[in-house]
Amino acid sequence: MGDEAASAAGYAMHLWPCSPFLAQYICNKRDLFKNASVLELGAGGTGLPGITAMKLGAKRVVFTDKEGHDQAMALCRKNCIENGIVAPEVHGLTWGDANGALSIAARFGPFDWVLASDCFYDPVVFEPLMSTIATLIAANSSTKVLFGYQERHCHWSIEVLIRRFGLMCQHVDPDSFHAECVAVAGFDDELRSHTVHLGIISADEHRKMSVFGGIEGGATNSKLVLLDGSGRVLSRTEWTGTNGYLLGLEKAAHEIAQLVNKGKVEAGLSVDVPLTALGLALAGAEDEDLNRQMTELLKSLYPNLAKCYHLTSDSVGTIATSLKDGGVVLIAGTGSACRLLNPDGTLHGCGGWGHSIGDEGSGYWISNKAIRYVYDEEDGLFRAPADTAFVKKAIFDYFSIESKTQLLDFLYAKFNKAHVAGLCKVLAEGAAHDELCKRVFKEAGHVLGLHVLAVAKHADAAMLRNIPVVTVGSVFKSWDLIKEGFLEGLRPRDSRDAVIEGVSLFHLSESPNIGAALLAAKEANESIPIDFSHNAQLFFETKLH
């Protein structure tokens, strides 16, 4: 055991002045604890406040101390048994561990009272301890936390944390209860002094804080962020997939509700209080009728989840996250798609139809294009623009095949789009010395530029002066290979195309859930101040005309 751990464990083995002080309060206010469910935080080896509550009629007391403090918990268990508690509940709970607190609350709660004796002993523990307190109160909004603390420094305070977690604190006047109920030798002077204080922390029922949620929802993983009205992150939470197409709307709604409630608890919020607004940026959510059905389902099944909703695709969430006044998102990963969001909220798209009829410029398209060049050249159907020897060898090596016909198994019977797209990385490496690889990437860049050109005709006129494009996907890791073709693709082909005067390209550095929260706030006629410079990084900019 290290010095720090040993020191902490040693503290847990002492009876500190606040414990008898809390015990006196419980003794004097015993009616408050009769038949109550109680949890003690930082019980240490003594558990005096919890034992007092149990002896005076509490229905259940759960004693906790930091996980790993086995000696202290063993002594606490022994002390409980010595005081007539036959099967004491003593468990490890590390402050700041929201999942641990939720597990304790789910298993033994809801708790009427939480006891914390001399737990605020060092500023380094204030925030994790308050986080645990907030989590327990969020699990049951009527929970009250009775805590005792000894003044150690005039500048130590939890006032800011109380406000941050949406709680309130009431000081307990020592004259409101009598010391004669519990007598503990050696503490008379400190109990009579004003260096030991009691307080009660509870939910602030009068505080109205705007809280906005944003979800980035995929097929296998979803991410939630909760923001307050100032844009401060209250919690970030991950969960399973929330794709309504794969799960069905009702199952997806259930997973969304589970995710949001988990995030509320981790932020120290009550699950019974609706978010001001919830934005959902879900993969493939571009069918307005299905989106409406989903939001109606959430409202009817989970009325306390949020007051209002904004449901859109993850593409739109990406734009809203990174570009204050709208712009374009260009996706080129395994597949491809392009979406334009105007300042007035109108949305236009190009691509995103899947590999059977689209995905131009994507990793799959690049791989497929290279394969076609080789097969068409050897069939004599079309001439390849450069020698195919390197690309053919790369294909054979990547798929571990010895003949062209063996590839058909990977393209049909064992088709895996992502696996085929993986050939793109090999081709990118080969472009350093192979002309056909270079050509395929240039063509990919050109068709990606055409995507932007296609949506540009719908763009706000001011946007065309320097159209902002957020790039998403691994194809953009090969920007040097696609750059020339991309810029060519932005040039108007005829009078029907828009004239793009300039373009700025960005890499996304934040989750689309931020944009979802911003769109939700707008839906609620509110706004969140956000520094967009942190959400996307400019990597290329040029004038075209």
C-alpha positions as CSV (number, residue, x, y, z in Angstrom):
1,M,0.0,0.0,0.0
2,G,1.4,3.4,-1.0
3,D,1.9,6.3,1.5
4,E,-1.2,8.1,0.2
5,A,-3.4,5.0,0.3
6,A,-2.1,4.1,3.7
7,S,-2.8,7.6,5.0
8,A,-6.3,7.6,3.6
9,A,-7.0,4.2,5.2
10,G,-5.6,5.4,8.5
11,Y,-8.0,8.4,8.5
12,A,-10.8,5.9,8.1
13,M,-9.9,4.1,11.3
14,H,-10.4,7.1,13.5
15,L,-13.5,8.5,15.2
16,W,-13.6,12.2,14.1
17,P,-15.5,14.9,16.0
18,C,-18.3,15.2,13.4
19,S,-19.4,11.7,14.0
20,P,-20.8,12.2,17.6
21,F,-22.1,15.6,16.4
22,L,-24.2,13.8,13.7
23,A,-25.2,11.1,16.2
24,Q,-26.5,13.8,18.6
25,Y,-28.6,15.3,15.8
26,I,-30.0,11.9,14.8
27,C,-30.8,11.1,18.5
28,N,-32.6,14.4,19.0
29,K,-34.5,14.2,15.6
30,R,-35.1,10.4,15.8
31,D,-38.6,10.8,14.4
32,L,-37.0,11.8,11.1
33,F,-35.1,8.6,10.9
34,K,-37.7,6.1,12.1
35,N,-38.5,3.6,9.3
36,A,-36.1,5.5,7.1
37,S,-33.8,4.1,4.5
38,V,-30.3,5.5,5.2
39,L,-26.9,5.4,3.5
40,E,-23.7,6.5,5.2
41,L,-20.8,7.8,3.0
42,G,-17.3,7.5,4.3
43,A,-18.4,5.4,7.3
44,G,-14.8,4.4,8.0
45,G,-14.2,1.9,10.7
46,T,-16.8,3.2,13.2
47,G,-20.0,4.0,11.3
48,L,-21.3,5.8,14.4
49,P,-24.0,8.0,12.7
50,G,-25.3,5.0,10.7
51,I,-25.3,2.8,13.8
52,T,-27.2,5.5,15.8
53,A,-29.8,5.8,13.0
54,M,-30.2,2.0,13.0
55,K,-30.6,1.7,16.8
56,L,-33.2,4.5,16.8
57,G,-35.5,2.8,14.3
58,A,-34.2,3.2,10.8
59,K,-35.6,0.6,8.4
60,R,-32.2,0.0,6.7
61,V,-28.7,1.5,6.9
62,V,-26.1,0.9,4.2
63,F,-22.5,1.7,5.3
64,T,-20.0,2.6,2.6
65,D,-16.4,3.5,2.4
66,K,-13.9,3.8,-0.4
67,E,-13.3,0.7,-2.4
68,G,-10.1,-0.9,-1.3
69,H,-10.4,0.3,2.3
70,D,-11.0,-3.3,3.3
71,Q,-9.6,-3.0,6.8
72,A,-11.9,-0.1,7.6
73,M,-14.9,-1.8,6.2
74,A,-14.1,-5.0,8.1
75,L,-13.9,-3.0,11.4
76,C,-17.2,-1.2,10.5
77,R,-18.9,-4.5,10.0
78,K,-17.5,-5.8,13.3
79,N,-18.6,-2.6,15.1
80,C,-22.1,-2.9,13.7
81,I,-22.4,-6.5,14.9
82,E,-21.1,-5.5,18.4
83,N,-23.9,-3.0,18.5
84,G,-26.6,-5.5,17.7
85,I,-26.9,-5.1,13.9
86,V,-26.9,-8.8,12.9
87,A,-26.2,-8.6,9.1
88,P,-24.8,-5.2,8.4
89,E,-24.7,-4.0,4.8
90,V,-21.1,-2.6,4.3
91,H,-20.0,-1.9,0.8
92,G,-17.3,-0.1,-1.2
93,L,-18.2,3.1,-2.9
94,T,-15.7,5.5,-4.4
95,W,-16.7,9.1,-4.6
96,G,-17.1,10.4,-8.1
97,D,-18.0,6.9,-9.4
98,A,-21.5,7.6,-10.8
99,N,-22.1,4.0,-11.8
100,G,-21.1,2.8,-8.4
101,A,-23.5,5.2,-6.7
102,L,-26.3,4.2,-9.1
103,S,-25.7,0.6,-8.4
104,I,-26.0,1.1,-4.6
105,A,-29.1,3.2,-5.1
106,A,-30.7,0.6,-7.4
107,R,-29.9,-2.2,-5.1
108,F,-30.7,-0.7,-1.7
109,G,-32.5,2.6,-2.3
110,P,-34.3,4.8,-2.6
111,F,-32.7,6.5,0.4
112,D,-34.5,9.0,2.6
113,W,-31.2,10.1,4.2
114,V,-27.6,10.1,3.3
115,L,-25.1,10.7,6.1
116,A,-21.6,12.2,5.6
117,S,-19.5,12.7,8.6
118,D,-16.3,14.8,8.2
119,C,-16.2,13.8,4.5
120,F,-15.3,17.3,3.4
121,Y,-11.8,17.1,4.9
122,D,-9.8,18.1,1.9
123,P,-10.7,20.3,-1.2
124,V,-9.4,17.5,-3.5
125,V,-12.4,15.4,-2.5
126,F,-15.0,18.1,-2.7
127,E,-16.0,17.7,-6.3
128,P,-16.1,13.8,-6.5
129,L,-18.0,13.8,-3.2
130,M,-20.5,16.3,-4.4
131,S,-20.9,14.4,-7.6
132,T,-21.8,11.3,-5.7
133,I,-24.2,13.2,-3.5
134,A,-25.8,14.7,-6.6
135,T,-26.1,11.3,-8.2
136,L,-27.9,9.9,-5.1
137,I,-30.3,12.8,-5.0
138,A,-30.9,12.5,-8.7
139,A,-31.9,8.9,-8.2
140,N,-34.5,10.0,-5.6
141,S,-35.3,13.7,-5.5
142,S,-36.6,13.6,-2.0
143,T,-33.2,12.3,-0.6
144,K,-31.7,14.6,2.1
145,V,-28.0,14.6,2.9
146,L,-27.0,15.3,6.5
147,F,-23.3,16.2,6.7
148,G,-21.0,17.4,9.4
149,Y,-17.7,19.2,8.7
150,Q,-15.0,20.7,10.8
151,E,-13.6,24.1,9.8
152,R,-10.0,23.7,8.7
153,H,-9.5,26.6,6.4
154,C,-11.4,29.9,6.0
155,H,-11.4,29.7,2.2
156,W,-12.7,26.1,1.8
157,S,-16.2,26.1,0.4
158,I,-18.6,23.9,-1.5
159,E,-21.0,26.8,-2.4
160,V,-20.0,26.8,-6.1
161,L,-20.5,23.0,-6.3
162,I,-23.9,23.2,-4.6
163,R,-25.0,25.6,-7.3
164,R,-23.4,23.7,-10.1
165,F,-25.3,20.5,-9.3
166,G,-28.6,22.3,-8.8
167,L,-28.8,21.6,-5.1
168,M,-29.4,23.7,-2.0
169,C,-27.9,23.6,1.5
170,Q,-29.4,24.5,4.8
171,H,-27.2,25.2,7.9
172,V,-28.3,23.4,11.0
173,D,-28.2,25.6,14.1
174,P,-26.4,23.6,16.9
175,D,-28.8,25.2,19.4
176,S,-31.7,23.3,17.7
177,F,-30.6,20.0,19.3
178,H,-29.1,19.0,22.6
179,A,-25.8,17.4,23.3
180,E,-26.8,15.3,26.3
181,C,-28.4,12.6,24.1
182,V,-25.0,11.2,23.1
183,A,-21.9,11.5,25.2
184,V,-18.6,10.7,23.7
185,A,-15.5,11.1,25.8
186,G,-12.8,13.5,24.6
187,F,-15.0,15.6,22.3
188,D,-16.8,17.9,24.7
189,D,-14.7,21.0,23.9
190,E,-15.0,20.6,20.1
191,L,-18.7,19.8,20.3
192,R,-19.3,23.0,22.2
193,S,-17.1,25.1,19.8
194,H,-18.2,26.5,16.5
195,T,-15.5,24.6,14.5
196,V,-17.9,21.7,13.9
197,H,-21.0,22.4,11.8
198,L,-23.9,20.5,10.4
199,G,-25.8,21.1,7.2
200,I,-28.5,19.4,5.1
201,I,-28.1,19.2,1.3
202,S,-31.2,18.6,-0.9
203,A,-32.6,19.2,-4.3
204,D,-33.3,22.8,-5.1
205,E,-37.0,22.6,-6.1
206,H,-37.1,26.3,-7.0
207,R,-34.1,26.4,-9.2
208,K,-35.0,26.4,-12.9
209,M,-31.9,25.6,-15.0
210,S,-32.1,25.2,-18.7
211,V,-30.5,21.9,-19.7
212,F,-30.2,20.8,-23.3
213,G,-29.4,17.3,-24.5
214,G,-27.8,16.2,-27.8
215,I,-27.4,12.6,-29.0
216,E,-25.2,11.3,-31.8
217,G,-26.9,8.0,-32.5
218,G,-25.4,5.2,-34.5
219,A,-26.1,1.5,-35.2
220,T,-23.9,0.2,-32.4
221,N,-22.9,3.2,-30.3
222,S,-24.5,6.4,-29.2
223,K,-23.2,9.5,-27.4
224,L,-25.1,12.0,-25.2
225,V,-24.0,15.4,-24.1
226,L,-25.9,17.6,-21.6
227,L,-25.3,21.3,-21.7
228,D,-26.5,24.1,-19.5
229,G,-27.7,27.4,-20.8
230,S,-24.1,28.8,-20.8
231,G,-22.8,26.0,-22.9
232,R,-21.0,24.2,-20.1
233,V,-20.9,20.4,-20.4
234,L,-22.8,18.8,-17.5
235,S,-22.2,15.2,-18.6
236,R,-21.0,13.0,-21.4
237,T,-22.5,9.5,-21.6
238,E,-22.1,6.6,-24.0
239,W,-24.7,3.9,-24.7
240,T,-25.7,1.2,-27.2
241,G,-27.1,1.9,-30.7
242,T,-30.2,3.9,-31.2
243,N,-30.9,3.3,-34.9
244,G,-34.7,3.1,-35.4
245,Y,-34.3,1.4,-38.7
246,L,-32.4,-1.5,-37.1
247,L,-34.1,-1.7,-33.7
248,G,-37.6,-0.6,-34.6
249,L,-39.0,2.7,-33.3
250,E,-40.2,1.6,-29.9
251,K,-37.0,-0.2,-29.0
252,A,-34.9,2.7,-30.2
253,A,-37.0,5.1,-28.1
254,H,-36.4,2.9,-25.1
255,E,-32.7,3.0,-25.6
256,I,-32.8,6.8,-26.1
257,A,-34.7,7.2,-22.8
258,Q,-32.2,4.9,-21.0
259,L,-29.3,7.0,-22.3
260,V,-30.8,10.3,-21.4
261,N,-31.8,9.2,-17.9
262,K,-28.3,7.9,-17.3
263,G,-26.9,11.2,-18.4
264,K,-29.2,13.1,-16.2
265,V,-28.1,11.1,-13.2
266,E,-24.4,11.5,-14.1
267,A,-25.0,15.3,-14.3
268,G,-26.6,15.3,-10.9
269,L,-30.1,16.0,-12.3
270,S,-33.4,14.3,-11.4
271,V,-34.7,11.9,-13.9
272,D,-38.2,13.2,-13.1
273,V,-37.4,16.7,-14.4
274,P,-37.6,17.0,-18.3
275,L,-34.7,18.5,-20.2
276,T,-35.5,21.9,-21.7
277,A,-35.0,20.3,-25.1
278,L,-33.4,17.2,-26.6
279,G,-31.7,17.0,-30.0
280,L,-31.1,13.7,-31.8
281,A,-28.7,13.4,-34.6
282,L,-29.3,9.8,-35.7
283,A,-27.7,7.9,-38.5
284,G,-29.9,7.8,-41.5
285,A,-32.7,9.8,-39.9
286,E,-33.8,11.6,-43.1
287,D,-37.4,10.4,-43.4
288,E,-39.6,13.2,-42.0
289,D,-42.5,10.9,-41.3
290,L,-40.4,8.4,-39.4
291,N,-38.7,11.2,-37.5
292,R,-42.1,12.6,-36.5
293,Q,-43.2,9.1,-35.3
294,M,-40.1,8.8,-33.2
295,T,-40.6,12.1,-31.5
296,E,-44.3,11.5,-30.8
297,L,-43.3,8.1,-29.4
298,L,-40.8,9.7,-27.0
299,K,-43.3,12.2,-25.9
300,S,-46.0,9.7,-25.2
301,L,-43.9,6.9,-23.6
302,Y,-41.5,9.1,-21.7
303,P,-43.2,12.4,-20.7
304,N,-40.4,13.4,-18.3
305,L,-37.6,12.9,-20.7
306,A,-37.7,16.3,-22.4
307,K,-40.1,19.2,-23.1
308,C,-39.4,19.3,-26.8
309,Y,-37.4,17.5,-29.5
310,H,-35.4,18.1,-32.7
311,L,-34.6,15.0,-34.6
312,T,-32.3,15.1,-37.7
313,S,-29.6,13.1,-39.3
314,D,-26.0,12.8,-38.0
315,S,-24.9,14.7,-41.1
316,V,-26.9,17.7,-40.1
317,G,-25.7,17.3,-36.5
318,T,-22.1,17.5,-37.9
319,I,-22.8,20.8,-39.6
320,A,-24.6,22.3,-36.6
321,T,-21.6,21.3,-34.4
322,S,-18.9,22.9,-36.5
323,L,-20.4,25.7,-38.5
324,K,-22.3,28.5,-36.8
325,D,-24.1,29.8,-39.9
326,G,-24.6,26.5,-41.7
327,G,-22.5,24.9,-44.5
328,V,-21.8,21.6,-46.1
329,V,-20.8,18.2,-44.7
330,L,-19.0,15.9,-47.1
331,I,-18.7,12.3,-46.0
332,A,-16.2,9.9,-47.6
333,G,-15.5,6.9,-45.5
334,T,-16.7,3.4,-46.4
335,G,-19.6,5.2,-48.2
336,S,-20.2,8.8,-49.2
337,A,-22.8,11.5,-48.9
338,C,-23.1,15.3,-49.0
339,R,-25.6,17.6,-47.2
340,L,-26.1,21.3,-47.1
341,L,-27.6,23.2,-44.2
342,N,-28.6,26.8,-44.9
343,P,-28.7,29.5,-42.2
344,D,-32.5,29.4,-42.4
345,G,-32.5,25.7,-41.6
346,T,-33.4,24.4,-45.1
347,L,-31.6,21.1,-46.0
348,H,-30.5,19.8,-49.3
349,G,-28.5,16.6,-50.2
350,C,-26.6,14.7,-52.8
351,G,-25.6,11.1,-52.6
352,G,-25.9,8.8,-49.6
353,W,-27.8,6.1,-51.6
354,G,-25.5,3.2,-50.9
355,H,-23.0,1.3,-52.9
356,S,-25.5,-0.2,-55.4
357,I,-26.3,3.1,-57.0
358,G,-24.0,5.6,-55.3
359,D,-21.2,6.1,-52.8
360,E,-19.1,7.9,-55.4
361,G,-15.7,9.0,-54.0
362,S,-15.9,6.7,-51.0
363,G,-13.4,4.1,-49.9
364,Y,-15.6,1.4,-51.4
365,W,-15.9,3.3,-54.7
366,I,-12.1,3.8,-54.9
367,S,-11.5,0.1,-54.4
368,N,-14.2,-0.9,-56.8
369,K,-12.9,1.6,-59.4
370,A,-9.4,0.1,-59.2
371,I,-10.8,-3.4,-59.5
372,R,-12.8,-2.4,-62.6
373,Y,-9.8,-0.9,-64.3
374,V,-7.8,-4.2,-63.9
375,Y,-10.7,-6.4,-65.0
376,D,-11.8,-4.2,-67.9
377,E,-8.2,-3.9,-69.2
378,E,-7.6,-7.6,-69.1
379,D,-11.0,-8.3,-70.7
380,G,-10.2,-5.8,-73.4
381,L,-13.4,-3.9,-72.7
382,F,-11.9,-0.6,-71.8
383,R,-8.3,0.7,-71.7
384,A,-6.9,1.5,-68.3
385,P,-5.4,5.0,-68.1
386,A,-2.1,3.6,-66.7
387,D,-0.4,0.2,-66.2
388,T,-2.4,-2.2,-64.0
389,A,0.3,-4.5,-62.8
390,F,0.8,-2.9,-59.3
391,V,-3.0,-2.6,-58.7
392,K,-3.6,-6.2,-59.8
393,K,-1.0,-7.5,-57.4
394,A,-2.4,-5.2,-54.6
395,I,-5.8,-6.7,-55.1
396,F,-4.6,-10.3,-55.1
397,D,-2.5,-9.7,-52.0
398,Y,-5.2,-7.9,-50.1
399,F,-7.8,-10.6,-50.7
400,S,-5.3,-13.5,-50.6
401,I,-6.4,-14.8,-54.0
402,E,-4.6,-16.4,-56.9
403,S,-7.0,-15.7,-59.7
404,K,-9.5,-13.1,-60.8
405,T,-12.5,-15.5,-60.4
406,Q,-11.7,-16.0,-56.7
407,L,-12.4,-12.3,-56.1
408,L,-16.1,-12.9,-57.0
409,D,-16.6,-14.7,-53.7
410,F,-15.7,-11.5,-51.8
411,L,-17.9,-9.4,-54.1
412,Y,-21.0,-11.6,-53.8
413,A,-21.3,-14.6,-51.6
414,K,-19.0,-13.2,-48.8
415,F,-19.6,-9.6,-49.6
416,N,-18.5,-7.2,-46.9
417,K,-18.6,-3.6,-47.9
418,A,-16.1,-2.4,-45.3
419,H,-13.7,-5.2,-46.2
420,V,-13.7,-4.2,-49.9
421,A,-13.3,-0.6,-48.9
422,G,-10.2,-1.5,-46.9
423,L,-8.3,-2.0,-50.2
424,C,-8.4,1.8,-50.5
425,K,-5.7,2.1,-47.8
426,V,-3.3,-0.2,-49.8
427,L,-4.0,1.9,-52.9
428,A,-3.3,5.1,-51.1
429,E,0.1,3.8,-50.0
430,G,0.8,2.6,-53.6
431,A,0.0,6.1,-55.0
432,A,3.5,7.2,-53.9
433,H,4.9,5.3,-57.0
434,D,2.0,4.0,-59.1
435,E,0.2,6.1,-61.7
436,L,-3.0,4.1,-61.7
437,C,-3.4,4.6,-57.9
438,K,-2.9,8.3,-58.3
439,R,-5.5,8.4,-61.1
440,V,-8.2,6.6,-59.1
441,F,-7.7,9.0,-56.1
442,K,-7.8,12.0,-58.4
443,E,-11.1,10.7,-59.9
444,A,-12.4,10.2,-56.4
445,G,-11.6,13.8,-55.5
446,H,-13.3,15.0,-58.7
447,V,-16.6,13.2,-57.9
448,L,-16.5,14.4,-54.3
449,G,-16.1,18.0,-55.6
450,L,-19.1,17.4,-57.8
451,H,-21.1,16.5,-54.6
452,V,-20.4,19.9,-53.2
453,L,-21.1,21.6,-56.5
454,A,-24.5,19.7,-56.7
455,V,-25.7,21.1,-53.4
456,A,-24.2,24.6,-53.9
457,K,-27.0,25.6,-56.2
458,H,-29.3,25.5,-53.2
459,A,-26.9,27.5,-50.9
460,D,-27.5,30.9,-49.5
461,A,-25.9,33.4,-51.9
462,A,-23.5,34.7,-49.2
463,M,-22.3,31.2,-48.5
464,L,-21.0,30.8,-52.1
465,R,-18.3,33.5,-51.5
466,N,-16.5,31.0,-49.3
467,I,-18.4,27.8,-48.8
468,P,-17.5,26.0,-45.6
469,V,-17.2,22.2,-45.9
470,V,-16.8,19.8,-42.9
471,T,-15.1,16.7,-44.1
472,V,-15.8,13.3,-42.4
473,G,-14.2,9.9,-43.3
474,S,-10.9,8.2,-43.8
475,V,-10.7,9.1,-47.5
476,F,-9.7,12.7,-46.5
477,K,-6.6,11.3,-44.9
478,S,-5.4,11.1,-48.5
479,W,-6.2,14.8,-49.1
480,D,-3.0,15.3,-51.1
481,L,-4.1,12.6,-53.5
482,I,-7.7,13.9,-54.0
483,K,-7.0,17.7,-53.8
484,E,-6.5,18.3,-57.5
485,G,-9.5,16.4,-58.6
486,F,-11.6,17.9,-55.8
487,L,-10.9,21.5,-56.9
488,E,-11.7,20.6,-60.5
489,G,-15.0,19.2,-59.4
490,L,-16.0,22.5,-57.9
491,R,-15.9,24.3,-61.2
492,P,-19.3,24.9,-62.8
493,R,-20.1,22.6,-65.8
494,D,-22.7,24.8,-67.3
495,S,-25.1,27.6,-66.4
496,R,-27.2,25.4,-64.2
497,D,-24.3,25.0,-61.7
498,A,-23.5,27.6,-59.0
499,V,-20.4,29.6,-59.1
500,I,-18.4,28.9,-56.0
501,E,-15.9,31.7,-55.3
502,G,-14.0,30.1,-52.5
503,V,-13.9,27.0,-50.3
504,S,-12.8,26.2,-46.8
505,L,-12.3,22.7,-45.5
506,F,-12.5,21.6,-41.9
507,H,-11.9,18.5,-39.9
508,L,-14.5,17.8,-37.2
509,S,-13.0,17.7,-33.7
510,E,-16.3,17.4,-31.7
511,S,-19.2,14.9,-31.7
512,P,-22.3,15.8,-33.7
513,N,-24.2,15.6,-30.4
514,I,-23.1,19.2,-29.7
515,G,-24.9,20.3,-32.9
516,A,-27.9,18.3,-31.9
517,A,-28.1,20.1,-28.6
518,L,-27.8,23.5,-30.4
519,L,-30.6,22.6,-32.8
520,A,-32.7,21.5,-29.8
521,A,-32.1,24.8,-28.1
522,K,-33.2,26.6,-31.2
523,E,-36.4,24.4,-31.3
524,A,-37.1,25.7,-27.7
525,N,-36.5,29.3,-28.8
526,E,-33.3,29.5,-26.8
527,S,-29.7,29.7,-27.8
528,I,-26.4,28.4,-26.3
529,P,-23.2,30.4,-26.6
530,I,-20.6,28.1,-28.2
531,D,-17.1,28.7,-29.3
532,F,-17.2,26.9,-32.7
533,S,-13.4,27.2,-33.2
534,H,-13.0,24.3,-30.7
535,N,-15.4,22.1,-32.7
536,A,-13.7,22.0,-36.1
537,Q,-10.2,22.7,-37.4
538,L,-9.5,24.5,-40.7
539,F,-7.0,22.5,-42.9
540,F,-7.4,24.0,-46.4
541,E,-8.7,27.2,-47.9
542,T,-8.6,28.7,-51.3
543,K,-10.2,31.1,-53.8
544,L,-11.6,29.6,-57.0
545,H,-12.7,32.8,-58.8
